[in-house]
C-alpha cells in the first residue's frame, strides 16, 4: 500500500477495512487517503500490509471502520445515544426569506474510552 502520487506510505490514513467477496484469509478491501496530497484509494490489500499501517503510532487517532464497527485509538467505540439534527439552507442567497429548506437527520453518537466522540448519520 503506497500513495501513487507521493510514492510512499508514511502519510496514509486508513478509513475502512472490509472482507472481500468471496472471503479471503490473506486479503481485505481497504479504503485510505494520503494526508500529504489528499488522494483517496479503495482496493484489495494484503492483511499484513494493512496491519503494518494500523500498528504505526502516528495513526493511533484515526477512526477505522471494520465489519460495521468503529474503532479509535485501537478501541471499539460505543454508541451512547442518538440526536436529531436540523440542517437548513436559504432558498435564496441574495435576499432574506422565511422559506428556508430544512432537512432533519438522526445521528448516532459514538464515544471512545479515550474521550473522543463522533456523530454519524443513522
C-alpha positions in Angstrom: 0.0 0.0 0.0 1.5 3.3 -1.2 0.2 6.6 -2.4 0.6 6.5 -6.2 1.2 10.3 -6.3 3.7 10.6 -3.5 5.3 7.1 -3.9 5.4 6.2 -0.2 3.2 5.0 2.6 4.2 7.3 5.5 1.2 9.7 5.2 -1.6 7.1 4.7 -4.7 7.3 6.8 -6.9 4.2 6.9 -10.7 4.7 6.7 -12.2 1.3 6.2 -11.4 -2.4 6.1 -13.9 -4.9 4.6 -14.0 -8.6 3.8 -13.6 -9.4 0.1 -16.3 -11.4 -1.7 -15.6 -14.3 -1.8 -13.8 -14.1 1.5 -10.0 -14.4 1.6 -7.7 -15.2 4.6 -4.9 -13.1 3.3 -6.6 -10.1 1.5 -9.2 -7.4 2.5 -10.6 -4.4 0.8 -9.1 -1.3 2.3 -10.1 2.4 1.9 -7.5 5.0 2.7 -6.3 8.5 1.9 -2.9 10.2 1.7 -2.7 13.1 4.1 0.0 14.8 2.0 -1.8 15.0 -1.4 -5.4 14.2 -0.3 -5.9 11.4 -2.8 -8.2 8.6 -1.8 -7.9 4.9 -2.6 -10.1 1.8 -2.3 -8.7 -1.6 -3.4 -7.8 -5.1 -2.2 -4.7 -5.2 0.0 -2.6 -7.8 1.8 -3.7 -8.2 5.5 0.0 -7.9 6.6 0.4 -4.6 4.8 -2.8 -3.2 6.4 -1.7 -4.4 9.9 1.7 -2.6 9.3 -0.1 0.7 8.7 -2.5 0.2 11.6 0.2 -0.6 14.0 2.1 2.7 13.5 2.0 5.1 16.4 1.2 8.1 14.2 -2.1 6.6 13.2 -3.4 6.0 16.8 -6.0 8.8 16.5 -7.6 7.6 13.2 -11.2 6.3 13.1 -11.3 3.0 11.3 -14.5 1.1 10.3 -14.4 -2.7 10.3 -17.3 -5.1 10.0 -19.8 -2.3 10.8 -18.0 -1.2 13.9 -15.9 2.0 14.5 -12.5 1.9 16.2 -10.5 4.9 17.5 -7.0 4.6 19.1 -7.4 0.8 18.8 -10.6 0.8 21.0 -14.1 -0.2 19.9 -16.3 2.9 20.0 -19.6 2.5 21.9 -22.9 4.1 20.9 -24.0 6.4 23.7 -27.1 7.9 22.2 -28.9 9.5 19.2 -29.5 13.1 18.3 -31.9 14.7 15.9 -30.1 17.4 13.9 -31.7 20.1 11.8 -29.8 21.4 8.7 -31.2 24.4 7.0 -30.2 26.5 3.9 -31.8 29.6 2.5 -33.6 29.2 -0.8 -32.0 32.5 -2.0 -28.6 33.8 -1.1 -29.2 37.4 -2.3 -32.2 38.2 -0.1 -33.8 37.0 3.1 -36.8 34.8 3.1 -38.9 32.8 5.6 -38.9 29.8 3.4 -35.6 28.0 4.3 -35.1 24.4 3.2 -34.9 22.2 6.3 -33.6 18.7 6.5 -33.8 16.6 9.6 -31.2 13.9 10.2 -30.9 11.4 13.0 -27.3 10.8 14.1 -25.8 8.2 16.4 -23.3 9.4 19.0 -20.2 7.2 19.4 -17.6 7.5 22.2 -14.2 6.1 22.5 -12.8 5.2 26.0 -10.2 7.9 25.5 -12.9 10.6 25.3 -13.1 11.1 21.5 -16.6 11.5 20.2 -18.1 11.4 16.8 -21.6 11.8 15.4 -22.6 9.7 12.3 -25.9 9.5 10.3 -28.0 6.6 11.3 
